[in-house]
Amino acid sequence: MSRGLKAVQSRFPHLAAWTVLTVLAAAWAGAASGQQQAVPPPKDTIFARKILMGAIDMNMDEIETMLAPEGKLNLAEGQEHAETISTMLMAFPHMFQPVTNQWTSAPDRDPARDTFASPEVWKNMSDFYERATTASKLAFDASRARRPDTFKPLIAQLRSACNDCHAAYMKAD
């Protein structure tokens, strides 16, 4: 090691460590800012929202099976499903970025990656967002219901809210 380098190290013993940390911090900040600018491809976002809607539907099916005439309501389990639905519905409208407005009536649509969302979603985003928020609140209220006679009508209202939203914003084949 040269005498000059030894002299610097003796005067500034932590200089090498600070230099390494500074370089790593700069590299990390650059990588993080690059990640913030990355946007998933629209088809991936469409696929993700279909997965989310499928999970909402599965939870709703579990509740409605319990509420069917031949079903047996386990209120605690129904509340858990309702809580999950509420959380998912809060996230759902955020998956409708403008770049995912890709409806096409082409007969060869990919059921996983092509959207069935009507372009009306993006024309009426505030209404769509409000519908999701209302449905989320209904599901949340159901998750907090203490009695079956309170839970059941909230789930009926939730089903109606879902059906109304689908009628307004989902393209049928």
C-alpha positions in Angstrom: 0.0 0.0 0.0 1.4 3.4 -0.9 2.4 5.9 1.9 -0.2 8.4 0.6 -3.1 5.9 0.9 -1.9 4.9 4.4 -1.8 8.6 5.4 -5.4 9.1 4.1 -6.6 6.0 5.9 -5.0 7.0 9.1 -6.6 10.5 9.0 -10.0 9.2 7.8 -10.3 5.6 9.1 -14.0 5.2 8.0 -13.5 6.8 4.6 -13.5 3.5 2.7 -16.7 2.4 4.5 -18.4 5.7 3.8 -17.4 5.5 0.2 -18.8 2.0 -0.2 -22.0 3.0 1.6 -22.4 6.1 -0.6 -21.9 4.1 -3.8 -24.3 1.5 -2.7 -26.9 4.1 -1.6 -26.6 5.8 -5.0 -26.9 2.5 -6.8 -29.9 1.5 -4.7 -31.6 4.9 -5.3 -31.1 4.6 -9.0 -32.5 1.1 -9.1 -35.5 2.2 -6.9 -36.3 5.2 -9.1 -36.1 2.9 -12.2 -38.5 0.5 -10.5 -40.9 3.3 -9.8 -41.1 4.2 -13.5 -41.7 0.6 -14.5 -45.3 -0.1 -15.5 -46.6 -3.6 -16.0 -47.9 -4.3 -19.5 -51.6 -3.6 -19.8 -52.4 -7.3 -20.5 -50.7 -8.3 -17.2 -52.9 -5.7 -15.3 -56.0 -7.1 -17.1 -55.0 -10.6 -16.1 -54.4 -9.5 -12.5 -57.7 -7.8 -12.1 -59.4 -10.9 -13.5 -57.7 -13.0 -10.9 -58.8 -10.5 -8.2 -62.4 -10.6 -9.5 -62.3 -14.4 -9.5 -61.2 -14.3 -5.9 -64.0 -11.9 -5.0 -66.5 -14.2 -6.8 -65.2 -17.3 -5.0 -65.7 -15.6 -1.6 -69.1 -14.5 -2.6 -70.0 -18.0 -3.7 -68.9 -19.4 -0.3 -71.2 -16.9 1.4 -74.2 -17.5 -0.9 -73.8 -21.3 -0.5 -74.1 -20.9 3.2 -77.2 -18.7 2.7 -78.9 -21.0 0.2 -82.0 -22.8 1.6 -80.1 -26.0 1.9 -77.0 -24.3 3.3 -75.9 -23.8 6.9 -74.7 -20.3 7.8 -71.5 -20.2 9.8 -71.6 -16.5 10.7 -67.9 -16.3 11.6 -66.9 -17.9 8.4 -69.3 -15.7 6.4 -67.8 -12.6 8.1 -64.3 -13.6 7.1 -65.4 -14.0 3.5 -67.1 -10.6 3.6 -64.0 -9.0 5.1 -61.9 -10.4 2.3 -64.4 -9.1 -0.3 -64.4 -5.7 1.3 -60.6 -5.4 1.1 -60.4 -6.7 -2.5 -63.1 -4.3 -3.6 -61.1 -1.4 -2.2 -58.2 -2.3 -4.5 -60.2 -3.3 -7.5 -60.9 0.1 -9.2 -57.2 0.9 -9.0 -56.6 -1.8 -11.5 -58.4 0.1 -14.3 -55.6 2.3 -15.6 -56.4 4.1 -18.9 -53.9 1.9 -20.8 -56.1 -1.2 -19.9 -59.1 0.3 -21.8 -58.6 -2.3 -24.6 -62.1 -3.7 -25.3 -62.4 -5.3 -28.6 -65.3 -7.3 -30.1 -62.9 -9.5 -32.0 -64.0 -13.2 -31.9 -60.6 -14.5 -31.0 -60.2 -12.8 -27.6 -57.9 -14.4 -25.0 -60.2 -15.0 -22.0 -57.3 -14.5 -19.6 -55.6 -11.4 -21.0 -58.3 -9.5 -23.0 -60.6 -7.3 -21.1 -64.4 -7.7 -20.8 -64.6 -4.2 -19.2 -66.7 -1.9 -21.2 -65.1 1.4 -22.3 -67.8 3.0 -20.2 -65.7 2.3 -17.1 -63.2 4.9 -18.2 -65.8 7.4 -19.4 -67.6 7.1 -16.0 -64.6 6.3 -13.7 -66.0 8.3 -10.7 -69.3 6.3 -10.9 -67.3 3.0 -11.2 -65.1 3.9 -8.3 -68.1 4.9 -6.2 -69.9 1.6 -7.0 -66.8 -0.3 -5.8 -66.6 1.8 -2.7 -70.3 1.2 -1.9 -69.9 -2.5 -2.4 -66.8 -2.6 -0.3 -68.7 -0.8 2.6 -71.6 -3.3 2.3 -69.2 -6.2 2.5 -67.4 -4.5 5.5 -70.7 -4.0 7.3 -71.6 -7.6 6.7 -68.2 -8.6 8.1 -69.2 -6.8 11.3 -72.8 -8.1 11.5 -73.4 -9.8 14.9 -76.6 -11.7 13.9 -77.7 -13.7 10.8 -80.7 -11.5 10.4 -78.4 -8.5 9.9 -75.8 -10.4 7.8 -78.2 -11.8 5.2 -79.8 -8.6 3.9 -76.3 -7.0 3.7 -75.1 -9.8 1.5 -78.3 -9.5 -0.7 -77.5 -5.8 -1.1 -73.9 -6.7 -1.9 -75.0 -9.2 -4.6 -77.3 -6.5 -6.1 -74.5 -3.9 -6.1 -72.2 -6.4 -7.9 -74.9 -7.3 -10.5 -75.7 -3.7 -11.1 -72.1 -2.8 -11.7 -71.6 -5.8 -14.0 -74.7 -4.7 -16.0 -73.3 -1.2 -16.4 -69.6 -1.9 -17.0 -69.0 -5.5 -18.2 -69.3 -6.4 -21.9 -71.1 -9.7 -22.5 -70.0 -12.0 -25.3 
